[in-house]
Amino acid sequence: MSLPKLRNIGPKSAAWLRQVGLHSREDLEAAGPVEAFMRIKRAGFKPTMNLLYAIEGALCDCHWQEVPDARRQQLVAEAEAAIEQLPPPRYKPAAAPVRTTVLTADTVELPPTEPDEGNEGSDGNDAEP
């Protein structure tokens, strides 16, 4: 059975699972929900805990919202423990918040402009005599 036909697994989740080497229900069962979730996370995707519940529901053939609370808590605890073992991100966060400043004629004092010699009237406006 292919992943797109598994319950709770939509096209995006199926694509993520395929990209991390989980191509069938058997692959997913062998990895388990937490390992599958962690493979996706380690690959750089940003899965939510709903994906973890969806994988569990797919393996149990139930809707992801029907996964019992005790099992959800167990899955979350295992996933959080595994997430803590991940190395820190390689990118550096921004040094400070980025602010956009919009300058208008009211807030900026512009120097007076003088027409260039020999180009008077070249902008289509005739100068007054």
C-alpha positions as CSV (number, residue, x, y, z in Angstrom):
1,M,0.0,0.0,0.0
2,S,1.4,3.4,-0.9
3,L,1.5,6.2,1.6
4,P,-1.0,8.5,-0.2
5,K,-3.7,5.8,0.4
6,L,-3.0,5.7,4.2
7,R,-5.6,7.3,6.4
8,N,-4.6,10.8,7.7
9,I,-1.6,11.1,5.3
10,G,-2.2,13.8,2.7
11,P,-0.1,14.7,-0.3
12,K,2.3,16.9,1.6
13,S,2.9,14.5,4.4
14,A,3.3,11.6,1.9
15,A,5.9,13.6,0.0
16,W,7.8,14.3,3.2
17,L,7.7,10.7,4.1
18,R,8.9,9.6,0.7
19,Q,11.7,12.1,0.8
20,V,13.0,10.6,4.0
21,G,12.9,7.1,2.6
22,L,9.5,5.9,3.9
23,H,7.7,4.6,0.8
24,S,5.3,2.1,2.1
25,R,3.2,1.2,5.1
26,E,5.8,-1.5,6.0
27,D,8.5,1.2,6.0
28,L,6.4,3.4,8.3
29,E,5.6,0.5,10.6
30,A,9.3,-0.5,10.9
31,A,10.3,3.1,11.7
32,G,7.4,3.9,14.0
33,P,5.6,7.2,14.4
34,V,8.3,9.0,16.4
35,E,11.2,7.9,14.2
36,A,9.2,8.9,11.0
37,F,8.5,12.3,12.6
38,M,12.1,12.8,13.5
39,R,13.4,11.9,10.1
40,I,11.1,14.5,8.6
41,K,12.3,17.1,11.2
42,R,16.0,16.2,10.6
43,A,15.4,16.6,6.9
44,G,14.7,20.3,7.5
45,F,10.9,20.3,7.2
46,K,8.8,21.9,9.9
47,P,6.2,19.2,11.0
48,T,3.8,19.9,13.8
49,M,2.6,17.4,16.4
50,N,-0.5,16.8,14.3
51,L,1.7,14.9,11.8
52,L,2.9,12.7,14.7
53,Y,-0.7,12.0,15.6
54,A,-1.6,11.5,11.9
55,I,1.2,8.9,11.5
56,E,0.0,7.1,14.7
57,G,-3.6,7.2,13.4
58,A,-2.5,5.8,10.0
59,L,-0.7,2.9,11.7
60,C,-3.7,2.2,13.9
61,D,-6.2,2.9,11.1
62,C,-8.1,5.6,13.0
63,H,-8.6,9.3,12.6
64,W,-5.7,11.3,14.1
65,Q,-8.1,13.0,16.5
66,E,-9.1,9.6,17.9
67,V,-5.6,8.7,19.1
68,P,-6.1,8.3,22.9
69,D,-4.8,11.2,25.1
70,A,-2.5,8.8,27.0
71,R,-0.9,7.7,23.7
72,R,-0.6,11.3,22.5
73,Q,1.2,12.3,25.7
74,Q,3.5,9.3,25.3
75,L,4.3,10.3,21.6
76,V,4.8,13.9,22.5
77,A,7.2,13.0,25.4
78,E,9.2,10.7,23.1
79,A,9.3,13.3,20.3
80,E,10.4,16.1,22.6
81,A,13.1,13.9,24.1
82,A,14.4,13.2,20.6
83,I,14.1,16.9,19.6
84,E,16.3,17.8,22.5
85,Q,19.0,15.5,21.1
86,L,19.1,17.4,17.8
87,P,22.1,19.7,17.2
88,P,21.3,23.5,17.2
89,P,20.4,25.0,13.9
90,R,23.4,26.0,11.7
91,Y,22.0,29.4,10.7
92,K,22.6,32.4,12.8
93,P,19.5,34.3,14.0
94,A,19.2,38.0,13.0
95,A,21.2,40.3,15.2
96,A,18.2,42.5,15.9
97,P,14.7,43.0,14.7
98,V,14.5,44.5,11.3
99,R,12.6,47.8,11.1
100,T,11.5,49.5,7.9
101,T,11.7,53.3,7.9
102,V,9.7,55.2,5.3
103,L,11.0,58.6,4.5
104,T,8.6,61.3,3.3
105,A,9.2,64.9,2.2
106,D,7.8,65.9,5.6
107,T,10.4,64.0,7.5
108,V,13.4,64.6,5.4
109,E,14.9,68.0,4.6
110,L,15.9,67.9,0.9
111,P,18.5,70.4,-0.5
112,P,17.1,72.8,-3.0
113,T,17.6,71.8,-6.6
114,E,19.0,74.1,-9.2
115,P,18.4,73.6,-12.9
116,D,21.5,72.6,-14.9
117,E,22.8,75.3,-17.3
118,G,21.9,74.6,-20.9
119,N,19.1,72.2,-19.9
120,E,16.5,74.7,-19.0
121,G,13.1,73.7,-20.2
122,S,14.4,70.2,-21.1
123,D,11.9,68.6,-18.7
124,G,9.0,69.8,-20.8
125,N,8.2,72.7,-18.5
126,D,9.2,76.1,-19.7
127,A,10.7,78.4,-17.2
128,E,8.9,81.7,-16.6
129,P,10.6,84.8,-18.3
